[in-house]
Structures are given as structure tokens and as C-alpha cells.
Amino acid sequence: MTKTELLSLRYELEALTIDFWHEVDIAGGGKAASYYVEDAVFASSVREYRGRAAIEAFYERRRDRGARVSLHVVQNFRIEPDSDTQVRCQYILNLYAADGVPVLPSRPAIMLALVEEVVVKQADGAWRYASRRVFPQFRDETPTTG
């Protein structure tokens, strides 16, 4: 893979990740499960969900809890292609979140985490997550909904 192709792929997958977290933060995750393959694994900071149905149920429970503001900020995005159809992504995630309705008091991020993803290219050319694992490196006492 040329450097230009690698940079293009990195940009495409970073955009996918940012779109995913935008769906969670702005739209409440109603379509979040559609970003995953059917048998995907999502290991949050507190538990693991296996399969698209379990991931969808998690985001439904999250929305049913009531008002919550979250902002997932992605930084230091990196990729390592395993093949033309599978790529490992890694980035730092800064999570700002609290229950309630904006505007909430400003505080530091409640969690800084290393995130590792495996993304696979589908027959239609779309990329979907086979796995996403969140490894907290720093956190405060604010509960996450994971």
C-alpha cells in the first residue's frame, strides 16, 4: 500500500469513527449498532457486549435512562492494515459525560482511554466494526453508562 493509499484509508476510517461517536453523542446512539458487523464485540470501560443485538440493546437502555450529555473526543488516530479488508485502529478517547440537560458545569474529561478497533470491509465496500475495546487509562468518579 502506498503512503497516499494508507493516508486515504486512515482518513476514511477516522471519519467513520468520528461519525460513530457523533451518532452516539448527538443522536443518542439510535443507529450505533448499524456500524458493527452482526457478531461484533464491543468491550466498554465496564462490560462486554457480543453481537449487534446486544450492542443495540445497550444503546436503547442508555437512552431510556434519561437525559445525558456525552462528548467522545478522538485523538492520535492510527491504523495498521492486516489486509485489504481488515484494519486495526487505535486512538485516544477523551470522554466528557454527565447526566442532565445542557448546559452542565464544566469539568475535565471523566475518562481518558486507549481504544482499539478491528474494522472489516463488507461486500458492498462499507467498513464495519468487528470489535471495539475501550481500555481506561485515567478516570474520575463519574459513572459511565458502558
KEFI-683387 format. One record per residue: residue in three letters; x, y, z of N, C-alpha, C, O, CB in turn; chain. Coordinates in steps of 0.2 Angstrom, whole numbers, plus 5000, padded with zeros to 4 digits. Glycine has a CB too. Example, Ala and Ser with C-alpha at 12.3 -4.5 7.8 and 13.67 -1.06 7.14 Angstrom:
2
(pt 'ala',(5066,4972,5039),(5062,4978,5039),(5066,4984,5039),(5071,4983,5042),(5057,4978,5045),'A');
(pt 'ser',(5064,4989,5035),(5068,4995,5036),(5064,5000,5039),(5067,5006,5040),(5070,4997,5029),'A');
This chain:
146
(pt 'met',(5004,4994,5000),(5000,5000,5000),(5005,5006,5000),(5009,5007,5004),(4995,5000,5006),'A');
(pt 'thr',(5003,5011,4995),(5007,5017,4995),(5006,5021,5001),(5000,5021,5004),(5006,5021,4988),'A');
(pt 'lys',(5010,5026,5002),(5009,5031,5008),(5002,5035,5006),(4998,5036,5011),(5015,5036,5008),'A');
(pt 'thr',(5001,5037,5000),(4995,5040,4999),(4989,5036,5000),(4984,5038,5003),(4995,5043,4991),'A');
(pt 'glu',(4989,5030,4998),(4983,5025,5000),(4982,5024,5007),(4977,5024,5009),(4984,5018,4996),'A');
(pt 'leu',(4988,5023,5011),(4987,5022,5018),(4984,5029,5021),(4980,5028,5026),(4994,5021,5021),'A');
(pt 'leu',(4986,5035,5019),(4984,5041,5022),(4976,5041,5020),(4972,5044,5024),(4987,5047,5019),'A');
(pt 'ser',(4974,5039,5014),(4967,5040,5012),(4963,5035,5016),(4958,5037,5019),(4967,5038,5005),'A');
(pt 'leu',(4966,5029,5017),(4962,5024,5021),(4962,5026,5029),(4956,5026,5032),(4966,5017,5021),'A');
(pt 'arg',(4967,5029,5031),(4967,5032,5038),(4962,5037,5039),(4958,5037,5044),(4974,5035,5040),'A');
(pt 'tyr',(4961,5042,5034),(4956,5047,5034),(4949,5044,5034),(4945,5046,5038),(4957,5052,5029),'A');
(pt 'glu',(4948,5039,5030),(4942,5036,5029),(4939,5033,5035),(4934,5033,5038),(4942,5031,5023),'A');
(pt 'leu',(4944,5029,5039),(4942,5026,5045),(4942,5030,5051),(4938,5029,5055),(4947,5020,5046),'A');
(pt 'glu',(4946,5036,5051),(4945,5041,5056),(4938,5044,5055),(4935,5045,5060),(4951,5046,5056),'A');
(pt 'ala',(4936,5046,5049),(4930,5049,5048),(4924,5044,5050),(4919,5046,5053),(4929,5050,5041),'A');
(pt 'leu',(4925,5037,5049),(4920,5033,5051),(4919,5033,5059),(4914,5033,5062),(4922,5025,5049),'A');
(pt 'thr',(4925,5033,5062),(4925,5033,5070),(4922,5039,5072),(4918,5039,5077),(4932,5032,5072),'A');
(pt 'ile',(4923,5045,5069),(4920,5051,5071),(4913,5051,5070),(4909,5054,5074),(4924,5057,5068),'A');
(pt 'asp',(4911,5049,5064),(4904,5048,5063),(4900,5044,5068),(4894,5045,5070),(4902,5045,5056),'A');
(pt 'phe',(4903,5038,5070),(4900,5034,5075),(4899,5037,5082),(4894,5037,5084),(4905,5028,5076),'A');
(pt 'trp',(4904,5041,5084),(4904,5044,5091),(4899,5050,5090),(4896,5052,5095),(4911,5047,5093),'A');
(pt 'his',(4899,5053,5084),(4894,5059,5083),(4887,5056,5084),(4882,5059,5087),(4894,5062,5076),'A');
(pt 'glu',(4885,5050,5081),(4879,5046,5082),(4877,5045,5089),(4872,5046,5091),(4879,5040,5078),'A');
(pt 'val',(4882,5043,5093),(4881,5042,5100),(4880,5048,5104),(4875,5049,5108),(4887,5038,5103),'A');
(pt 'asp',(4884,5053,5103),(4883,5060,5106),(4878,5064,5104),(4874,5067,5109),(4890,5064,5106),'A');
(pt 'ile',(4876,5065,5098),(4871,5069,5096),(4864,5066,5095),(4859,5069,5096),(4873,5072,5089),'A');
(pt 'ala',(4864,5060,5092),(4858,5056,5091),(4856,5051,5096),(4851,5047,5095),(4858,5053,5084),'A');
(pt 'gly',(4860,5050,5101),(4859,5045,5107),(4860,5038,5105),(4858,5034,5109),(4852,5046,5108),'A');
(pt 'gly',(4864,5037,5099),(4866,5030,5098),(4860,5026,5094),(4861,5020,5094),(4868,5027,5104),'A');
(pt 'gly',(4855,5029,5092),(4849,5025,5089),(4852,5021,5083),(4849,5016,5082),(4844,5030,5087),'A');
(pt 'lys',(4857,5023,5080),(4859,5019,5074),(4866,5016,5075),(4870,5014,5071),(4860,5024,5068),'A');
(pt 'ala',(4869,5017,5081),(4875,5015,5083),(4877,5007,5081),(4882,5006,5079),(4877,5016,5090),'A');
(pt 'ala',(4872,5003,5082),(4873,4996,5081),(4874,4994,5074),(4877,4990,5072),(4867,4992,5083),'A');
(pt 'ser',(4872,4999,5069),(4872,4998,5062),(4880,4999,5060),(4881,4997,5054),(4868,5002,5058),'A');
(pt 'tyr',(4884,5001,5064),(4891,5002,5062),(4895,4996,5063),(4901,4995,5062),(4894,5008,5066),'A');
(pt 'tyr',(4892,4991,5066),(4895,4984,5068),(4893,4979,5064),(4887,4979,5061),(4894,4983,5076),'A');
(pt 'val',(4897,4974,5063),(4895,4968,5060),(4891,4964,5064),(4891,4965,5070),(4902,4963,5058),'A');
(pt 'glu',(4887,4959,5062),(4882,4955,5066),(4885,4952,5072),(4882,4952,5077),(4879,4950,5061),'A');
(pt 'asp',(4891,4949,5072),(4894,4946,5078),(4899,4950,5081),(4904,4947,5084),(4897,4939,5076),'A');
(pt 'ala',(4899,4956,5081),(4904,4961,5084),(4905,4960,5091),(4900,4958,5095),(4903,4968,5082),'A');
(pt 'val',(4910,4963,5094),(4911,4963,5101),(4913,4971,5102),(4917,4974,5099),(4917,4959,5103),'A');
(pt 'phe',(4909,4973,5107),(4910,4980,5110),(4912,4979,5117),(4907,4977,5121),(4904,4985,5109),'A');
(pt 'ala',(4918,4980,5119),(4920,4980,5126),(4921,4987,5129),(4926,4991,5127),(4927,4976,5127),'A');
(pt 'ser',(4916,4989,5132),(4916,4996,5135),(4921,4996,5141),(4924,4992,5142),(4909,4998,5137),'A');
(pt 'ser',(4921,5002,5144),(4925,5003,5150),(4923,4998,5156),(4927,4997,5161),(4925,5010,5152),'A');
(pt 'val',(4917,4996,5156),(4914,4992,5162),(4912,4985,5160),(4911,4980,5164),(4909,4996,5165),'A');
(pt 'arg',(4910,4983,5154),(4907,4977,5152),(4908,4976,5145),(4909,4980,5141),(4900,4976,5154),'A');
(pt 'glu',(4907,4969,5143),(4907,4967,5136),(4900,4965,5133),(4896,4962,5136),(4912,4962,5135),'A');
(pt 'tyr',(4899,4968,5126),(4893,4966,5123),(4895,4962,5117),(4899,4964,5113),(4889,4972,5121),'A');
(pt 'arg',(4892,4956,5116),(4893,4952,5110),(4887,4952,5105),(4882,4950,5107),(4895,4945,5112),'A');
(pt 'gly',(4888,4954,5099),(4883,4954,5094),(4879,4960,5093),(4879,4964,5098),(4878,4948,5096),'A');
(pt 'arg',(4877,4962,5087),(4874,4968,5086),(4868,4969,5090),(4866,4975,5092),(4872,4968,5078),'A');
(pt 'ala',(4864,4964,5091),(4858,4965,5095),(4859,4967,5102),(4856,4971,5105),(4854,4958,5095),'A');
(pt 'ala',(4865,4964,5105),(4867,4966,5112),(4869,4973,5112),(4868,4977,5117),(4872,4962,5115),'A');
(pt 'ile',(4873,4975,5107),(4875,4982,5106),(4869,4987,5106),(4869,4992,5109),(4880,4983,5100),'A');
(pt 'glu',(4864,4985,5101),(4858,4989,5101),(4854,4990,5107),(4852,4995,5109),(4854,4986,5095),'A');
(pt 'ala',(4854,4984,5111),(4850,4985,5117),(4854,4989,5122),(4851,4993,5126),(4850,4977,5120),'A');
(pt 'phe',(4861,4989,5122),(4864,4994,5127),(4863,5001,5125),(4861,5005,5130),(4872,4992,5126),'A');
(pt 'tyr',(4863,5003,5119),(4861,5010,5117),(4854,5012,5119),(4852,5017,5120),(4863,5011,5110),'A');
(pt 'glu',(4849,5007,5118),(4842,5008,5120),(4842,5009,5127),(4838,5014,5129),(4838,5002,5117),'A');
(pt 'arg',(4845,5005,5131),(4845,5006,5139),(4848,5013,5140),(4846,5016,5145),(4849,5000,5142),'A');
(pt 'arg',(4853,5015,5137),(4857,5021,5138),(4852,5027,5137),(4851,5031,5141),(4863,5022,5134),'A');
(pt 'arg',(4848,5027,5132),(4843,5032,5130),(4837,5032,5135),(4835,5037,5137),(4840,5031,5123),'A');
(pt 'asp',(4835,5026,5137),(4830,5025,5142),(4831,5028,5149),(4827,5029,5153),(4828,5018,5142),'A');
(pt 'arg',(4838,5029,5151),(4840,5031,5157),(4838,5038,5158),(4837,5041,5164),(4847,5030,5158),'A');
(pt 'gly',(4837,5042,5153),(4835,5049,5153),(4840,5054,5150),(4845,5051,5147),(4834,5051,5161),'A');
(pt 'ala',(4840,5060,5152),(4844,5065,5149),(4852,5064,5151),(4853,5063,5157),(4842,5072,5151),'A');
(pt 'arg',(4856,5064,5146),(4863,5063,5147),(4867,5067,5142),(4865,5066,5136),(4865,5055,5148),'A');
(pt 'val',(4872,5070,5143),(4876,5073,5138),(4883,5070,5138),(4886,5068,5143),(4877,5081,5140),'A');
(pt 'ser',(4885,5068,5132),(4892,5065,5131),(4895,5068,5125),(4892,5069,5120),(4891,5057,5131),'A');
(pt 'leu',(4901,5069,5126),(4906,5071,5120),(4912,5066,5120),(4916,5066,5125),(4908,5078,5121),'A');
(pt 'his',(4912,5062,5115),(4918,5057,5114),(4923,5061,5109),(4921,5062,5103),(4916,5050,5112),'A');
(pt 'val',(4929,5063,5112),(4934,5066,5108),(4939,5062,5106),(4942,5059,5110),(4936,5073,5112),'A');
(pt 'val',(4940,5061,5099),(4945,5056,5097),(4952,5060,5095),(4951,5065,5091),(4942,5052,5090),'A');
(pt 'gln',(4957,5057,5097),(4964,5060,5096),(4969,5055,5094),(4968,5049,5096),(4966,5064,5101),'A');
(pt 'asn',(4974,5056,5091),(4980,5052,5089),(4978,5046,5086),(4980,5040,5088),(4984,5050,5096),'A');
(pt 'phe',(4974,5046,5081),(4971,5041,5077),(4977,5037,5073),(4980,5041,5069),(4965,5043,5072),'A');
(pt 'arg',(4977,5031,5073),(4982,5027,5070),(4979,5021,5067),(4974,5018,5069),(4988,5025,5074),'A');
(pt 'ile',(4982,5018,5061),(4979,5012,5058),(4985,5007,5057),(4991,5009,5056),(4975,5013,5052),'A');
(pt 'glu',(4983,5001,5057),(4988,4996,5055),(4984,4991,5051),(4980,4987,5053),(4991,4992,5061),'A');
(pt 'pro',(4984,4991,5044),(4981,4986,5040),(4983,4979,5041),(4989,4978,5040),(4981,4988,5032),'A');
(pt 'asp',(4979,4974,5042),(4980,4967,5042),(4980,4964,5035),(4984,4960,5033),(4976,4964,5047),'A');
(pt 'ser',(4975,4967,5031),(4974,4965,5024),(4970,4971,5020),(4969,4976,5023),(4970,4958,5024),'A');
(pt 'asp',(4968,4969,5014),(4964,4974,5011),(4957,4975,5014),(4954,4980,5012),(4964,4972,5003),'A');
(pt 'thr',(4955,4970,5018),(4949,4970,5020),(4948,4970,5028),(4943,4970,5031),(4945,4964,5018),'A');
(pt 'gln',(4954,4971,5031),(4954,4971,5039),(4959,4976,5041),(4965,4976,5039),(4955,4964,5042),'A');
(pt 'val',(4957,4981,5045),(4962,4986,5048),(4961,4986,5056),(4955,4986,5058),(4961,4993,5044),'A');
(pt 'arg',(4967,4987,5059),(4966,4988,5066),(4967,4996,5067),(4972,4999,5064),(4972,4984,5070),'A');
(pt 'cys',(4963,4999,5071),(4963,5006,5073),(4965,5007,5080),(4963,5003,5084),(4957,5010,5070),'A');
(pt 'gln',(4968,5012,5082),(4969,5014,5089),(4969,5021,5089),(4972,5025,5085),(4976,5011,5091),'A');
(pt 'tyr',(4966,5024,5095),(4966,5031,5096),(4965,5032,5104),(4964,5027,5107),(4961,5034,5092),'A');
(pt 'ile',(4966,5038,5106),(4965,5040,5112),(4958,5043,5112),(4956,5047,5108),(4970,5046,5115),'A');
(pt 'leu',(4954,5041,5117),(4947,5044,5118),(4946,5048,5124),(4948,5045,5130),(4942,5038,5118),'A');
(pt 'asn',(4944,5054,5124),(4943,5059,5129),(4935,5059,5130),(4932,5061,5125),(4946,5066,5129),'A');
(pt 'leu',(4933,5056,5136),(4925,5056,5137),(4923,5062,5142),(4926,5062,5148),(4923,5049,5139),'A');
(pt 'tyr',(4919,5066,5140),(4916,5071,5144),(4908,5069,5144),(4905,5068,5139),(4916,5078,5141),'A');
(pt 'ala',(4906,5067,5150),(4899,5065,5151),(4896,5066,5158),(4900,5066,5163),(4899,5058,5149),'A');
(pt 'ala',(4890,5067,5158),(4886,5068,5164),(4879,5068,5163),(4876,5069,5157),(4888,5075,5167),'A');
(pt 'asp',(4875,5065,5168),(4868,5065,5167),(4865,5072,5167),(4868,5076,5171),(4864,5061,5173),'A');
(pt 'gly',(4860,5074,5164),(4856,5080,5164),(4856,5083,5157),(4857,5080,5152),(4860,5085,5168),'A');
(pt 'val',(4853,5089,5157),(4852,5093,5151),(4857,5099,5150),(4859,5102,5156),(4845,5096,5151),'A');
(pt 'pro',(4860,5100,5145),(4865,5106,5144),(4861,5112,5146),(4855,5113,5145),(4868,5106,5137),'A');
(pt 'val',(4865,5117,5148),(4872,5117,5149),(4874,5115,5156),(4871,5117,5161),(4875,5125,5148),'A');
(pt 'leu',(4878,5110,5157),(4881,5107,5163),(4887,5110,5165),(4891,5114,5161),(4881,5100,5162),'A');
(pt 'pro',(4889,5110,5172),(4895,5113,5174),(4901,5110,5170),(4901,5104,5169),(4896,5112,5181),'A');
(pt 'ser',(4906,5114,5169),(4912,5111,5165),(4917,5108,5170),(4918,5110,5175),(4915,5117,5161),'A');
(pt 'arg',(4919,5102,5168),(4924,5098,5172),(4929,5095,5167),(4928,5095,5161),(4920,5093,5176),'A');
(pt 'pro',(4934,5092,5169),(4939,5089,5165),(4935,5082,5162),(4930,5080,5165),(4945,5087,5169),'A');
(pt 'ala',(4939,5079,5157),(4936,5073,5155),(4935,5068,5160),(4939,5067,5165),(4941,5070,5149),'A');
(pt 'ile',(4930,5064,5160),(4928,5059,5165),(4933,5053,5164),(4934,5049,5169),(4921,5057,5166),'A');
(pt 'met',(4935,5052,5158),(4939,5046,5156),(4943,5048,5150),(4941,5051,5145),(4935,5040,5155),'A');
(pt 'leu',(4950,5045,5151),(4954,5045,5145),(4956,5038,5144),(4958,5035,5149),(4961,5050,5146),'A');
(pt 'ala',(4955,5036,5138),(4955,5029,5137),(4959,5027,5130),(4959,5032,5125),(4949,5025,5136),'A');
(pt 'leu',(4962,5022,5130),(4965,5019,5123),(4960,5015,5120),(4957,5010,5124),(4972,5015,5125),'A');
(pt 'val',(4958,5016,5114),(4953,5012,5111),(4956,5008,5105),(4960,5011,5101),(4947,5017,5108),'A');
(pt 'glu',(4955,5002,5105),(4957,4998,5099),(4951,4995,5096),(4947,4992,5099),(4962,4992,5102),'A');
(pt 'glu',(4951,4995,5089),(4946,4993,5085),(4949,4989,5079),(4954,4989,5077),(4942,4999,5082),'A');
(pt 'val',(4944,4984,5077),(4946,4980,5071),(4940,4981,5066),(4934,4980,5068),(4946,4972,5073),'A');
(pt 'val',(4942,4984,5061),(4937,4986,5056),(4937,4981,5050),(4943,4980,5047),(4937,4994,5054),'A');
(pt 'val',(4932,4979,5047),(4932,4975,5041),(4928,4977,5036),(4922,4980,5037),(4929,4968,5043),'A');
(pt 'lys',(4930,4977,5030),(4927,4979,5024),(4921,4974,5022),(4923,4968,5021),(4932,4981,5018),'A');
(pt 'gln',(4916,4977,5020),(4910,4972,5018),(4910,4972,5011),(4913,4975,5007),(4903,4975,5021),'A');
(pt 'ala',(4906,4967,5008),(4905,4966,5001),(4903,4972,4997),(4905,4973,4992),(4900,4960,5000),'A');
(pt 'asp',(4899,4976,5001),(4897,4982,4997),(4902,4988,4998),(4900,4994,4995),(4890,4985,5000),'A');
(pt 'gly',(4908,4987,5001),(4913,4992,5001),(4913,4996,5008),(4917,5000,5009),(4912,4997,4995),'A');
(pt 'ala',(4907,4995,5012),(4907,4999,5018),(4911,4995,5023),(4912,4989,5023),(4900,4999,5020),'A');
(pt 'trp',(4914,4999,5028),(4918,4997,5033),(4913,4996,5039),(4909,5001,5041),(4924,5002,5035),'A');
(pt 'arg',(4914,4991,5043),(4910,4990,5049),(4915,4987,5055),(4920,4984,5053),(4904,4984,5048),'A');
(pt 'tyr',(4913,4988,5061),(4917,4986,5067),(4916,4979,5068),(4910,4977,5069),(4916,4991,5073),'A');
(pt 'ala',(4921,4975,5068),(4921,4968,5071),(4922,4968,5078),(4920,4964,5082),(4926,4964,5067),'A');
(pt 'ser',(4926,4973,5081),(4927,4974,5088),(4929,4981,5090),(4932,4985,5086),(4932,4969,5091),'A');
(pt 'arg',(4927,4983,5096),(4929,4989,5099),(4931,4988,5106),(4926,4986,5109),(4924,4995,5097),'A');
(pt 'arg',(4937,4990,5108),(4938,4988,5115),(4941,4995,5118),(4946,4998,5115),(4944,4983,5116),'A');
(pt 'val',(4938,4997,5124),(4940,5003,5127),(4944,5001,5134),(4942,4997,5138),(4934,5007,5129),'A');
(pt 'phe',(4950,5004,5134),(4955,5002,5139),(4956,5009,5143),(4960,5013,5141),(4961,4999,5137),'A');
(pt 'pro',(4952,5010,5149),(4953,5016,5153),(4960,5017,5155),(4963,5012,5157),(4948,5017,5159),'A');
(pt 'gln',(4963,5023,5154),(4970,5024,5157),(4969,5029,5163),(4973,5029,5168),(4974,5028,5151),'A');
(pt 'phe',(4964,5034,5163),(4963,5038,5168),(4955,5039,5168),(4952,5039,5163),(4966,5045,5167),'A');
(pt 'arg',(4953,5040,5175),(4946,5041,5175),(4944,5044,5182),(4948,5044,5187),(4941,5035,5175),'A');
(pt 'asp',(4938,5048,5182),(4936,5050,5189),(4931,5046,5192),(4929,5041,5189),(4934,5058,5188),'A');
(pt 'glu',(4927,5049,5196),(4922,5045,5200),(4915,5045,5196),(4911,5042,5198),(4921,5048,5207),'A');
(pt 'thr',(4915,5049,5191),(4908,5049,5187),(4907,5043,5184),(4911,5040,5180),(4909,5055,5182),'A');
(pt 'pro',(4901,5040,5185),(4900,5033,5181),(4899,5034,5174),(4896,5039,5172),(4893,5031,5184),'A');
(pt 'thr',(4901,5029,5170),(4900,5029,5163),(4894,5024,5162),(4892,5020,5167),(4906,5026,5159),'A');
(pt 'thr',(4891,5025,5156),(4885,5020,5155),(4887,5014,5152),(4882,5010,5150),(4880,5024,5151),'A');
(pt 'gly',(4893,5013,5151),(4895,5007,5147),(4893,5000,5151),(4895,4995,5149),(4903,5007,5146),'A');
